[in-house]
Amino acid sequence: MLTNFVRQIHARLGFFRSAGTRYHLWYYRHHVWDTVTWLGVKTLKSPADMWNYQEILYYLKPSIVIEFGTRYGGSALFFAVVMRHLGKRFKLISVDIDAANISPDTRNDPDIELLTLSTLDPRVVERIATLRREYKGPAFVILDSDHSKAHVLAEMKALRPVLVSGDYMVVEDSNLNGHPVWPSYGPGPFEAIQEYFREYPEDYQCDAAREGKFGFTFATGGFLIRR
């Protein structure tokens, strides 16, 4: 099952080996991602991914958005603005162990709940479970905190009991460790996804169409739909 997973990922991303890969490497190596902002707040993401996320939000129409890794708060603010335009009651919860850099706009947004905790703190999943009972409907989840394999795998396992069929998860920075950037990084999110699929092969379906739509992504193999 694991071998098939790897083959599928690399087969459907074959087009990345040319123009897509070159642009991805240029974008990453020149730290363009570190200059991307939303309404003046840093997001540290690819605009292509962010555009993809707003499309997912539009079609999924989640009741809860869960973000692991707040940093400056640009992406949380982005998600909140998009969700408000959908006109559906929702809650956004963003978790980070360090709140020092979060922008005032993000802190003051009425639809964003910030938790200054480790994403693996049991109180995080307890809070998500409570919110899911109050905000009925699908969940959109993005993992973008500690990028080590062990941490990302632990996050995926911790969320397993509170995610249900139809929920959408994006595991970011799975482009690390040679997928295709920073080959010397070591095991990271991509390897965490591999390990998770080894243990729970039926939990998620990879959304190949979303992943490949804009030619490159920071979430290689990381667009996942809960079965």
N, C-alpha and C positions, 0 to 999 in steps of 0.2 A: 504493500500500500504506500509506504514512504517513497520507494523508488518511482512508482507511478506518479505520485504527487510532484516530485522534482521534475520528471520528464514533461509532465503537463505544463508546469510553470515555464520551463525553458522553451518548450515547443511553441506555446502561444505568444511568448515574448521574443520570438525570433527576429521580428522586425526591429527590436531595440538594438540589435547588433550593428546597425548601420547609422542612419541619421539620428534616430531617437537616442541611441546610446551616446553618440558624440555630443549631442545637445545636453543630455543628462549630465555627462561628465563635466562639460564646460560650466553649466549652471551651478553644479555642486562645488567644483574646485575654485571657482571665482567667488564663492560665498554670496551669490546673488540672493539666495534664500534668506540671508541675514539682513537684507535690506527691504524685504517685502513687508508692507504694512496694510492694515485695514482701518480706515478712518483715523489714520495717524498712529495706530498702535501696532507694534511688531507682531508678526504672525509666525515667522520662521518656517514657512511652508512654500510649496510650489503653487503658483496661481492656477495651474491646470488641475491640481488636486482640489483646490478650494472650489473651482467651478464645478468639478465633478461632485463634490459634497453637496453643493446647493441643489444640484439636480437630484441627487439621492433623497435629500430632505423633501423636495417637492413631491416626488412620487411616493415616498414612504409615509410622509406626514406623521412623523413620530410624536408621541406625547411626552417623551423624555429624551433628552440628549445628555450623554455621559461622556465627559472628557477627562482622560487621565493625562496630566501634564498641562498646567496652565501657563507657566512662564510669564510672559508679559500680558497675556489675556486677549491678544488680538483675535485668535481663532474663536474663543468663547464669545466675544463680542460679535464676530461675523455670524456665528451660528444663531445667536439670539436675534439679530436683525433679520436674517432670513426667516426664522421661525415666526416672528411677529407678522411678517408679510403674508404668511400662510393663513393667518387668522384663526389658528387653532390653539386652544388652551394647552400650555406646555410648561415644562420645567427643565432648566439646564443646570447640571451639576458638574463643576470642574474641580479637580483634585490635584493638589501639588504640595509637596513637603515644604516648599519655600515660597512664601507669599510676598517677598520683599520687592519684586519687580513688577507686580501686577498693577496695571494702569488704573487711575481713578475712574475712568469711564466704565471699565469692567467691574470694578468694585461696587459702583453705584447702580449698575443695571438691575432693575427690579426682578428680572426673570432668571438671573444667574445666581446660583448658590455656590459659594466658594468654600471648600474644605481644605484647611491647612493640615494635612495628614499624609502619611505614606499611603500610596494607592493600595497597599497590601494590609493596611490597618483594618481589622474586622468591622470597625464602625462604618467604613465606607460602604461595604456591601449591605450592612444593616440599613443604612440610610437609603440606598438605592431600592432595596426591597420595600421600604415604607413608601417611597415616592411612587413606585410602580403600582401600589395598591390605590393611591390617590389619583394618579394620572394614567388612566387606562389607555392602552394602545401600544403601538410598536415603540421600540427603542433604537436610537442611533448611538453607537459607541465608537469612540476613537481612542486608541492607546498610543500615547506620545510622551511617556515619562522616561524613566530609566530604560535605556535600550539594550541592556545586557540580556542574554538568552534566558537566564534563570529568572530574572525579574519579569520579563514579558510573559513567559510561560506561567509563572505564578499568578499574574494578573488574569490571564485567560481562564485559568482553572478557578480562580476566586469568583469570577463573574458567571461561571457555568450555571450555578443554581438560580440566578436571577434573570437569565436571558431565555427567551422562548422562541419558538418557530416564527420566522418572519422578521426577527430583529436583524439589524445590520451592524457589523463590526468592521472597522478599518484598523489594521495594525500598521502604524507608520514606521518609517525609517528601516523597513525591511530591505531597503536598497543597500544597506551597509554590508560589509564583509564580502565585497565583490559582486553585489547583486544590483547594480554594477559598480558602485562607488566604494572607496576606502577598503580595498581588499585585505589590508592588514588589521582591520578592526577586531576581528575575532568573532566568535559566535554571538549573534544578536537576534533581532526580531524575526528574521527569516528562518533561522534555525529553531527559534521557539515555535513558530508555526509548524515546521516540520515535525517537531517532537509532539506537539499537541495532536496533530493528525495521526501520528503513530499510536497515541493512546486513545484518541476519540475520533476514529475515522469518519463517523457518520454525523458529527455535530454540525459541520458547516459545508456549504457549497461555495467554491470560489467563483466570484463574479468576474469572469474573463472579459466580458464586454466592457464593463466599467473600467477595469484596470488598464485596458489597452486603448481606451477611447481617444486620449489626447497624446499618445505616442511615448510618454514617459511618466513615471510616477515615483514618489518616495515610498510607496507602499507596495513594493514588489511581492506578489503573492498574497497581499494583505487585504483584499476586498472580499469580505466573507459574509455570506447570508446564512443565518441560523436555520437549520432544517427543522 
